[in-house]
Amino acid sequence: MKKTYKLIDLDCANCAAKMEDGIRKLDGVTNVSVNFLSQKLTIEADDARFDEIVQKAVKVCAKIEPDCEIVMR
C-alpha cells in the first residue's frame, strides 16, 4: 500500500532527510519519501501492517521534529 500525507510545520530540509532515514529503517517499509518543498510524506509499506507502520512513522517524525504535524486524513 502507498499513501501520501501532508506535513505541517516541517522547518528544514535536514530534518526531512533525517525523518526519511528513520522511517526507512522501520520493518515493513518498502519505500519512503519526505519532500521538504511540497511538505509531503509518502510511505509505501506492507498492506497487512500499514496502519501500525504509519503510527511508528509518526513517532519517528515527532522525535526528530516535535513541531511537525502529519495530517492523517
C-alpha positions as CSV (number, residue, x, y, z in Angstrom):
1,M,0.0,0.0,0.0
2,K,1.2,3.5,-0.8
3,K,-0.2,6.7,0.8
4,T,0.8,10.4,0.9
5,Y,0.3,12.7,3.8
6,K,0.6,16.4,4.2
7,L,3.1,17.8,6.7
8,I,2.5,21.0,8.6
9,D,5.5,23.0,10.1
10,L,8.4,20.9,8.7
11,D,11.1,23.5,9.2
12,C,14.2,22.3,7.4
13,A,15.4,20.0,4.7
14,N,17.9,18.4,7.0
15,C,15.1,17.3,9.4
16,A,13.2,15.9,6.3
17,A,16.2,13.8,5.4
18,K,16.5,12.5,9.0
19,M,12.8,11.6,9.0
20,E,13.1,9.8,5.8
21,D,16.1,7.8,7.0
22,G,14.4,6.9,10.3
23,I,11.2,5.8,8.6
24,R,13.1,3.8,6.0
25,K,14.6,1.7,8.9
26,L,11.1,0.6,10.1
27,D,10.3,-3.1,9.5
28,G,7.8,-3.4,6.6
29,V,8.6,-0.1,4.9
30,T,9.5,-0.7,1.2
31,N,9.8,3.0,0.2
32,V,9.5,6.4,1.8
33,S,9.9,10.0,0.7
34,V,9.8,13.2,2.7
35,N,9.6,16.2,0.4
36,F,10.5,19.4,2.2
37,L,9.4,21.8,-0.6
38,S,6.0,20.3,-1.0
39,Q,5.6,19.4,2.7
40,K,4.6,15.8,1.9
41,L,5.4,12.4,3.3
42,T,4.9,9.3,1.1
43,I,5.0,5.9,2.6
44,E,4.9,2.6,0.8
45,A,4.7,-0.4,3.1
46,D,3.3,-3.9,3.8
47,D,-0.6,-3.8,3.4
48,A,-1.3,-6.0,6.4
49,R,0.6,-3.8,8.8
50,F,0.2,-0.4,7.1
51,D,-1.6,1.3,10.0
52,E,0.9,0.1,12.6
53,I,3.8,1.2,10.4
54,V,2.3,4.7,9.9
55,Q,1.9,5.1,13.7
56,K,5.6,4.2,14.2
57,A,6.5,6.7,11.4
58,V,4.6,9.4,13.3
59,K,6.6,8.7,16.4
60,V,9.9,8.8,14.4
61,C,8.9,12.2,13.0
62,A,7.9,13.5,16.4
63,K,11.3,12.7,17.8
64,I,13.1,14.5,15.0
65,E,10.8,17.5,14.5
66,P,8.4,17.8,17.5
67,D,6.5,20.7,16.0
68,C,5.8,18.9,12.7
69,E,2.3,17.5,12.3
70,I,1.3,14.8,9.9
71,V,-2.3,15.3,8.6
72,M,-3.9,11.8,8.8
73,R,-7.0,12.3,6.5
